[in-house]
């Protein structure tokens, strides 16, 4: 049973934009503040690393997280890159004109039905959960923590939901590249706040007035 994705996983992968999560970068932060940044400061367009797509493509080269793959291994935590307010050479409109803003960002209550309704209505949401060492080894199926130490917190995108072998799950997009997990995605037990996946869900609504002005 495929369930409901709210937005296709492939499109969501391409559209992923990472913003400062209160300035600790990869050292930690608060997802809600990243959404607040979107509503207050706006975000410009951008594609994958070295893609030259959009105003500001992603600036950190990809690496492998917890697996051996086609990319070099991640060497550890790095500093957050300095913000450059200039678009790619030849890209129009200007950096200021390319800004996209959120009109509202908010927390979604710790409720399976509320999270499902939010995804159905407005698309993917962000969640934070506790990562245990057995999660690093995930390949397929519905993840349920069994053993291993807690490694820390992690922010991900819940794209949709479904049922596999009578087990309800959330379909989730990770940020560890496509060699990890199920082509970069994973399923996790739904409806029981497993590893806290339903406790800190954040979402938002984009402002659309600027797009109508271009028509």
VEXDREN-2710 file (C-alpha; in Angstrom, 1 decimal):
% VEXDREN-2710
k/r/px/py/pz
1/UNK/0.0/0.0/0.0
2/UNK/1.7/3.2/-1.2
3/UNK/-0.2/5.6/1.1
4/UNK/-0.3/9.3/0.5
5/UNK/2.9/11.3/-0.2
6/UNK/1.4/14.8/-0.5
7/UNK/4.2/15.6/-2.9
8/UNK/6.3/13.1/-4.9
9/UNK/9.5/12.0/-3.2
10/UNK/11.6/12.8/-6.3
11/UNK/10.3/16.4/-6.5
12/UNK/10.9/16.9/-2.8
13/UNK/14.4/15.6/-3.1
14/UNK/15.2/18.1/-5.8
15/UNK/13.6/21.0/-4.0
16/UNK/15.4/20.4/-0.7
17/UNK/16.9/23.7/0.6
18/UNK/18.9/23.9/3.7
19/UNK/19.0/27.0/5.8
20/UNK/20.7/28.1/9.0
21/UNK/19.1/26.4/12.0
22/UNK/20.1/28.9/14.6
23/UNK/23.7/29.5/13.8
24/UNK/25.2/26.2/15.0
25/UNK/25.0/24.7/11.5
26/UNK/25.8/20.9/11.6
27/UNK/26.5/21.2/15.3
28/UNK/22.8/21.4/16.1
29/UNK/20.0/23.9/16.3
30/UNK/16.2/24.4/16.3
31/UNK/14.2/23.5/13.2
32/UNK/11.4/25.9/14.1
33/UNK/14.0/28.8/13.8
34/UNK/14.9/27.7/10.3
35/UNK/11.2/28.1/9.3
36/UNK/11.1/31.4/11.1
37/UNK/14.1/32.5/9.0
38/UNK/12.2/31.6/5.9
39/UNK/9.2/33.9/6.9
40/UNK/11.4/36.8/8.1
41/UNK/14.4/36.7/5.7
42/UNK/13.3/34.7/2.8
43/UNK/15.2/32.1/0.7
44/UNK/16.6/32.3/-2.8
45/UNK/16.4/29.5/-5.3
46/UNK/19.2/27.0/-5.8
47/UNK/20.0/23.5/-7.0
48/UNK/22.4/20.7/-5.9
49/UNK/26.1/21.2/-5.2
50/UNK/28.0/22.4/-8.3
51/UNK/24.8/22.3/-10.4
52/UNK/24.8/26.0/-11.3
53/UNK/21.0/25.9/-11.0
54/UNK/19.1/28.8/-9.4
55/UNK/20.5/31.8/-7.6
56/UNK/22.6/30.0/-4.9
57/UNK/23.2/26.3/-5.5
58/UNK/24.1/24.2/-2.4
59/UNK/27.7/25.1/-1.3
60/UNK/28.8/22.0/0.6
61/UNK/30.1/19.0/-1.5
62/UNK/28.2/15.7/-0.9
63/UNK/29.8/12.9/1.1
64/UNK/28.8/9.5/2.4
65/UNK/27.1/9.2/5.8
66/UNK/27.7/5.9/7.6
67/UNK/28.0/3.8/4.3
68/UNK/30.6/3.1/1.7
69/UNK/29.5/4.5/-1.6
70/UNK/30.3/6.5/-4.7
71/UNK/31.2/9.7/-2.7
72/UNK/34.1/10.4/-0.4
73/UNK/33.3/9.7/3.3
74/UNK/32.2/12.5/5.5
75/UNK/35.1/13.7/7.6
76/UNK/33.2/15.3/10.4
77/UNK/31.3/18.4/11.2
78/UNK/32.2/21.6/9.3
79/UNK/31.6/25.3/9.8
80/UNK/28.5/26.9/8.3
81/UNK/29.5/28.6/5.1
82/UNK/29.4/32.4/5.0
83/UNK/26.2/33.8/3.4
84/UNK/26.9/35.3/0.0
85/UNK/24.2/37.7/-1.3
86/UNK/25.1/37.4/-4.9
87/UNK/23.5/35.0/-7.4
88/UNK/25.3/32.7/-9.8
89/UNK/27.0/34.6/-12.7
90/UNK/24.4/35.1/-15.5
91/UNK/21.4/34.3/-13.3
92/UNK/18.5/36.6/-13.2
93/UNK/16.6/38.0/-11.3
94/UNK/18.8/39.6/-8.7
95/UNK/19.4/38.1/-5.2
96/UNK/16.9/40.4/-3.6
97/UNK/14.3/39.8/-6.4
98/UNK/14.7/36.0/-6.2
99/UNK/13.7/35.8/-2.5
100/UNK/10.9/33.5/-1.7
101/UNK/9.1/34.0/1.7
102/UNK/6.9/32.0/4.0
103/UNK/3.7/33.7/5.1
104/UNK/3.4/31.5/8.2
105/UNK/5.3/28.7/10.0
106/UNK/4.0/26.7/12.9
107/UNK/4.2/23.5/15.0
108/UNK/2.0/20.6/14.2
109/UNK/0.5/18.8/17.3
110/UNK/1.8/15.5/18.4
111/UNK/-1.0/13.6/16.7
112/UNK/-0.8/11.0/13.9
113/UNK/-4.1/12.3/12.4
114/UNK/-3.0/16.0/12.6
115/UNK/0.3/15.3/10.9
116/UNK/-1.4/13.3/8.2
117/UNK/-3.9/16.1/7.6
118/UNK/-1.1/18.7/7.4
119/UNK/0.7/16.6/4.8
120/UNK/-2.5/16.0/2.8
121/UNK/-3.3/19.7/2.7
122/UNK/0.0/21.4/2.5
123/UNK/2.7/18.9/1.6
124/UNK/5.7/17.5/3.5
125/UNK/6.6/18.6/7.0
126/UNK/9.8/18.6/9.0
127/UNK/10.3/16.4/12.0
128/UNK/13.1/15.8/14.5
129/UNK/13.7/12.5/16.2
130/UNK/16.3/10.6/18.2
131/UNK/18.8/8.6/16.2
132/UNK/20.1/5.3/17.7
133/UNK/23.0/3.3/16.3
134/UNK/20.8/0.7/14.7
135/UNK/19.2/3.3/12.5
136/UNK/22.6/4.0/10.8
137/UNK/22.3/0.4/9.4
138/UNK/18.8/0.8/7.9
139/UNK/18.3/-0.6/4.4
140/UNK/14.6/-1.3/3.9
141/UNK/11.4/-2.1/5.6
142/UNK/9.8/-0.2/8.5
143/UNK/12.4/1.0/11.0
144/UNK/11.8/0.2/14.7
145/UNK/14.5/0.8/17.2
146/UNK/15.7/-2.4/18.8
147/UNK/19.2/-1.9/20.2
148/UNK/22.1/0.4/20.3
149/UNK/23.0/3.7/22.0
150/UNK/21.4/7.1/21.3
151/UNK/23.6/9.1/18.9
152/UNK/21.8/12.4/19.0
153/UNK/18.9/14.3/17.3
154/UNK/18.3/14.6/13.6
155/UNK/15.9/16.6/11.4
156/UNK/14.2/15.0/8.4
157/UNK/11.2/15.4/6.0
158/UNK/8.0/13.4/6.4
159/UNK/6.7/13.0/2.9
160/UNK/3.7/10.7/3.4
161/UNK/2.5/7.5/5.0
162/UNK/1.5/3.9/4.2
163/UNK/1.2/0.3/5.6
164/UNK/3.8/-2.5/5.0
165/UNK/3.0/-6.0/6.2
166/UNK/0.3/-4.6/8.5
167/UNK/2.8/-2.1/10.0
168/UNK/1.8/1.6/9.6
169/UNK/4.7/3.8/8.6
170/UNK/5.8/7.3/7.8
171/UNK/7.7/7.7/4.5
172/UNK/10.7/10.0/5.3
173/UNK/13.3/11.7/3.3
174/UNK/16.8/11.8/4.9
175/UNK/19.7/14.1/4.1
176/UNK/22.4/11.4/3.9
177/UNK/22.5/11.1/0.1
178/UNK/21.2/8.2/-2.1
179/UNK/23.7/5.5/-1.1
180/UNK/22.3/5.4/2.5
181/UNK/19.1/3.6/3.3
182/UNK/16.5/3.0/0.6
183/UNK/17.9/5.4/-2.0
184/UNK/18.1/8.1/0.7
185/UNK/14.7/7.4/2.1
186/UNK/13.4/5.4/5.0
187/UNK/10.2/4.2/6.7
188/UNK/9.6/4.5/10.4
189/UNK/6.8/3.2/12.6
190/UNK/3.8/5.5/12.5
191/UNK/1.3/6.4/15.3
192/UNK/3.4/5.6/18.3
193/UNK/5.7/8.6/18.4
194/UNK/8.6/6.2/17.7
195/UNK/11.9/7.8/18.7
196/UNK/10.0/11.0/19.0
197/UNK/9.3/11.3/15.3
198/UNK/5.8/12.8/16.0
199/UNK/6.8/15.2/18.9
200/UNK/8.5/18.0/17.1
201/UNK/6.8/18.5/13.7
202/UNK/7.1/21.9/12.0
203/UNK/5.4/23.1/8.8
204/UNK/4.7/26.3/6.9
205/UNK/2.8/28.1/4.2
206/UNK/4.6/30.0/1.4
207/UNK/3.6/33.5/0.3
208/UNK/2.2/33.4/-3.2
209/UNK/1.5/37.1/-4.1
210/UNK/4.9/37.5/-5.8
211/UNK/4.1/34.7/-8.2
212/UNK/0.8/36.2/-9.3
213/UNK/2.6/39.5/-10.1
214/UNK/4.7/37.6/-12.7
215/UNK/1.7/36.3/-14.6
END
